[in-house]
Amino acid sequence: MGFHHHDHGDGHDHHQHGKGASKRALLISFLIIAVFLVVETIGGFLTNSLALLSDAGHMLSDALALLLSLIAVHFAARPPSAKRTFGLKRFEILAALTNGVTLVLISLFIFWEGFQRMWNPPEVASGSMIIIATVGLLANIAAAMVLMRGDTKNNVNVRSAYLHVLGDLLGSVGAIVGGILMWAFGWYIADPIISIVVAVLIMLSAWRVTKESVNILLEGAPSRLDTTKVEESLSQLPGVIKVHDLHIWTVTSGFDSLTCHLVVEDDLPSYPVLNNALVLLEKEFGITHATIQIENSSTRHGDLHCQATADSHDHDHNHEHDHDHDHDHDHDHDHDHDHPHDHKQHSHS
């Protein structure tokens, strides 16, 4: 009495539209940063300005981050195959993780350099510093505005690239403020102080992106969803006795998946319960990709890996059945769709 269902609905259309906008935003912002990087590097060598070359190094990290995110979007758009049933959508998460870790490392380096300079701040050519920082600020503002047209809210990959540019933008603002203080009052200690403040702000944002990326790679439940609430809502559907083996995870940004087993009253038609569950998941939780197995008291299977919410209540998975007989099967159910999906198999032992 097992029924599996997948419903993509309009969620994937919106998802693909967002991907197109994000790809254009990444490409344009990459070109802006790359052009300014070349100009700034040439200017640094011609003027023998170390400050200019140093700022070009920041721009280089931005350009590489944007390029990595752009490549990730390209690979993620590839169609699924028999070997990779979800395609290469996780490539975006790997890119976001790389960008997040890079931002954390850069922030730590800036923090350490700033801390060391606190005790003996070097003299800085404040006039040149203000000019360089102002030009860099304009380039970063342009790139940030373009990236804001992409899906910076829901796409962790685009958001990580945006944070790279935003971090450099904050650095330019800090450099301008520091340059003015040094030019007007000779307060050279302003340079390391502002650098430390900017580094801390960047690190906090970078840590959130890194943490979210790791959670997705570890098949953790999406932070926007409360799995306990999802389970309670499903269990309150008419005819449902119990919900078990609930799993919710994110394939890539904007693409959440759910699998679960619903134990229903004996002799109850399964499809009405299935339809009610799908409508509930989409309307209340925004989940449009769900695989649901309907069971009754005659269904028997071995120990199941329980959902995270089991910690909140004892879940012994005995299902009130006698398990005297030995099983080792994987519940091979026929799927009523044409495309394979690499759901985490229920790993029944």
C-alpha positions in Angstrom: 0.0 0.0 0.0 2.9 2.3 -0.7 2.4 5.4 -2.8 5.2 7.7 -3.8 4.5 11.0 -5.4 6.6 13.8 -6.7 5.2 17.3 -7.3 7.3 20.0 -8.8 4.6 22.5 -9.7 5.4 26.1 -10.5 8.3 26.1 -7.9 10.8 24.8 -10.5 9.7 27.4 -13.1 10.4 30.2 -10.6 13.6 28.4 -9.6 14.9 28.4 -13.2 13.9 32.0 -13.7 15.8 33.0 -10.6 18.8 31.0 -12.0 18.8 33.0 -15.2 18.7 36.3 -13.4 21.5 35.2 -11.0 23.7 34.0 -13.9 23.4 37.4 -15.7 24.1 39.3 -12.5 27.2 37.2 -11.8 28.5 37.7 -15.3 28.0 41.5 -15.4 29.5 42.0 -11.9 32.4 39.7 -12.8 33.1 41.9 -15.9 33.0 45.1 -13.9 35.4 43.8 -11.3 37.7 42.2 -13.8 38.0 45.4 -15.9 38.7 47.5 -12.8 41.2 44.8 -11.6 43.2 45.1 -14.8 43.2 49.0 -14.7 44.2 49.0 -11.1 47.0 46.5 -11.5 48.5 48.4 -14.5 48.1 51.7 -12.5 49.9 50.1 -9.6 52.9 49.1 -11.6 53.1 52.4 -13.5 52.9 54.5 -10.3 54.8 52.0 -8.2 52.0 52.2 -5.7 51.9 49.4 -3.2 48.5 50.6 -1.9 47.1 50.3 -5.4 48.5 46.8 -5.9 47.2 45.8 -2.4 43.7 46.9 -3.3 44.1 45.0 -6.6 44.7 41.9 -4.6 41.3 42.4 -2.9 39.7 42.8 -6.3 41.4 39.6 -7.5 39.7 37.7 -4.7 36.4 39.2 -5.7 36.9 38.3 -9.3 37.8 34.7 -8.5 34.8 34.4 -6.2 32.4 35.7 -8.9 34.0 33.4 -11.5 33.6 30.4 -9.3 30.0 31.2 -8.6 29.4 31.7 -12.3 30.9 28.4 -13.2 28.8 26.8 -10.4 25.6 28.2 -11.9 26.6 26.8 -15.3 27.2 23.3 -14.0 24.1 23.3 -11.8 22.0 24.0 -14.9 23.0 20.7 -16.5 20.2 18.1 -16.8 20.1 15.1 -14.5 21.5 11.8 -15.7 21.2 8.1 -14.8 24.4 8.4 -12.8 23.7 11.9 -11.2 19.9 11.9 -10.7 19.9 15.4 -9.3 22.4 16.7 -11.9 25.2 18.9 -10.6 23.0 21.2 -8.5 25.2 20.7 -5.4 28.1 22.3 -7.3 26.5 25.7 -6.3 26.7 24.7 -2.6 30.4 23.7 -3.0 31.1 27.1 -4.6 29.3 28.9 -1.8 31.3 26.9 0.8 34.6 27.7 -0.9 33.7 31.4 -1.0 32.5 31.4 2.6 35.7 29.8 3.8 37.8 32.1 1.7 36.1 35.1 3.2 36.6 33.8 6.7 40.4 33.3 6.0 40.7 36.8 4.4 38.9 38.3 7.4 41.2 36.5 9.9 44.3 37.7 7.9 43.0 41.3 7.9 42.2 41.1 11.6 45.7 39.8 12.5 47.4 42.4 10.3 45.3 45.2 11.9 46.0 43.9 15.4 49.8 44.0 14.8 49.7 47.5 13.3 47.8 48.7 16.4 51.0 48.9 18.4 53.1 50.6 15.7 50.9 52.1 12.9 52.9 52.8 9.8 52.7 56.1 7.9 50.2 55.9 5.0 50.0 58.1 1.9 46.5 59.1 2.8 45.8 61.3 -0.3 46.5 58.4 -2.7 44.7 56.0 -0.4 41.5 58.1 -0.5 41.6 58.3 -4.4 42.2 54.6 -4.8 39.5 53.7 -2.3 37.0 56.0 -3.9 37.5 54.5 -7.3 37.3 51.0 -5.8 34.2 51.9 -4.0 32.4 53.0 -7.2 33.4 49.7 -8.9 32.1 47.7 -6.0 28.9 49.6 -5.7 28.2 49.0 -9.4 28.9 45.2 -9.0 26.9 45.0 -5.8 23.9 46.7 -7.4 24.0 44.3 -10.3 24.3 41.3 -8.0 21.2 42.5 -6.0 19.2 41.7 -9.2 20.1 38.1 -8.7 18.7 35.8 -6.0 20.8 36.9 -3.1 18.1 36.1 -0.6 17.5 32.4 -1.4 20.6 31.4 -3.4 23.5 30.7 -1.1 25.9 30.7 -4.0 24.9 34.1 -5.3 24.8 35.4 -1.7 28.4 34.3 -1.0 29.6 36.1 -4.2 27.6 39.2 -3.1 29.2 39.1 0.3 32.7 39.0 -1.3 31.9 42.2 -3.2 30.1 43.8 -0.2 33.1 43.0 2.0 35.4 44.8 -0.5 32.9 47.6 -0.6 33.0 48.0 3.2 36.8 47.9 3.0 36.8 50.8 0.5 34.4 52.8 2.8 36.7 52.1 5.7 39.7 53.1 3.7 38.1 56.4 2.7 37.2 57.2 6.4 40.6 56.1 7.6 42.3 58.1 4.8 40.3 61.3 5.8 41.2 60.9 9.5 44.9 60.3 8.7 44.9 63.2 6.2 43.2 65.7 8.5 44.5 64.7 12.0 47.4 62.3 11.3 45.7 59.5 13.2 47.4 56.6 11.5 46.0 54.2 14.1 42.6 54.7 12.3 43.8 52.4 9.5 44.2 49.2 11.6 41.2 50.0 13.8 38.8 50.4 10.8 40.4 47.3 9.1 39.6 45.2 12.2 36.0 46.5 12.4 35.4 45.7 8.7 37.1 42.3 9.1 34.7 41.3 12.0 31.6 42.4 10.0 32.7 40.4 7.0 33.5 37.4 9.1 30.1 37.3 10.7 28.4 37.3 7.3 30.9 34.8 5.9 30.3 32.4 8.8 26.5 32.4 8.2 27.1 31.4 4.6 29.7 28.8 5.5 27.4 27.3 8.2 24.4 27.2 5.8 26.5 25.5 3.1 27.8 22.8 5.5 24.3 22.2 6.8 23.1 21.6 3.2 26.0 19.3 2.4 25.3 17.3 5.6 21.6 16.8 4.5 20.4 19.0 7.4 16.9 20.3 7.5 16.5 23.8 6.0 16.8 26.5 8.6 13.5 28.0 7.4 11.6 24.9 8.4 10.7 23.4 11.8 10.6 19.7 11.2 8.6 19.2 14.4 5.8 21.5 13.1 5.8 19.7 9.7 5.4 16.4 11.5 2.6 17.7 13.7 0.7 19.2 10.7 0.9 15.9 8.8 -0.2 13.9 11.8 -3.3 16.0 12.1 -4.6 15.2 8.7 -7.8 13.2 8.6 -7.1 9.5 8.7 -3.5 9.8 9.6 -2.5 7.8 12.7 1.2 8.4 12.8 4.1 10.0 10.8 7.5 8.4 10.8 10.8 8.3 8.9 10.4 12.0 8.1 13.4 13.5 6.2 13.6 17.1 4.9 16.7 18.4 3.2 17.9 20.9 0.6 19.3 19.8 -2.8 20.4 23.3 -3.7 19.2 26.8 -2.9 15.5 27.1 -3.4 15.0 23.3 -3.9 13.9 21.6 -0.7 12.8 17.9 -0.7 10.8 15.8 1.8 10.2 12.1 2.3 8.1 10.4 4.9 5.8 7.5 5.8 2.2 8.1 6.8 0.4 5.4 8.8 -3.3 5.7 8.0 -6.4 3.9 9.2 -7.0 0.4 7.8 -9.2 0.3 4.7 -8.9 4.0 4.2 -8.4 5.1 0.5 -4.8 6.3 0.2 -5.0 8.9 -2.6 -7.2 11.4 -0.7 -4.7 11.3 2.2 -1.8 11.7 -0.2 -3.4 14.6 -2.0 -4.2 16.4 1.3 -0.6 15.9 2.5 0.8 17.4 -0.8 -1.5 20.4 -0.6 -0.5 21.0 3.1 3.2 20.8 2.4 3.0 23.2 -0.5 0.7 25.8 1.1 2.1 25.8 4.6 5.7 25.0 4.1 6.5 25.8 0.5 7.7 22.2 -0.3 6.8 21.1 -3.8 9.1 18.1 -4.1 7.7 15.4 -1.8 7.8 11.6 -1.7 5.2 10.1 0.6 4.6 6.5 1.4 1.1 5.6 2.7 0.9 2.6 5.1 -1.6 0.8 7.3 -1.3 -1.7 10.1 -0.4 -4.5 7.6 2.8 -2.8 6.6 5.9 -4.3 8.1 9.5 -3.2 7.8 12.7 -3.3 9.9 14.3 -0.5 11.9 14.1 2.9 10.2 16.4 5.8 10.6 14.3 8.3 12.5 13.9 12.0 11.8 15.6 14.7 13.9 12.4 15.4 15.8 12.6 12.0 17.4 14.7 13.5 20.2 11.6 15.5 21.3 9.6 12.3 21.8 10.4 8.6 22.2 10.2 6.9 18.8 11.0 3.3 19.1 9.9 2.4 15.5 8.3 -0.8 16.7 5.1 0.3 14.9 3.2 -2.1 17.2 4.3 -5.0 15.1 6.0 -8.3 15.9 9.4 -8.4 14.3 10.2 -12.1 14.9 10.9 -12.6 11.2 14.1 -11.5 9.5 14.0 -8.8 6.8 16.6 -7.1 4.8 14.8 -5.4 2.0 14.9 -1.9 0.7 11.2 -1.4 -0.1 11.5 -1.2 -3.9 8.5 0.7 -4.9 7.5 1.6 -8.4 7.7 5.3 -9.1 5.0 6.7 -11.3 7.2 9.2 -13.0 9.7 9.3 -15.9 12.7 11.0 -14.3 14.8 9.5 -11.6 15.4 11.3 -8.3 18.3 10.7 -6.0 16.4 10.8 -2.8 18.2 9.5 0.2 17.1 6.0 0.3 15.4 5.1 3.5 18.4 3.0 4.5 16.4 0.3 6.1 18.5 -2.3 7.9 
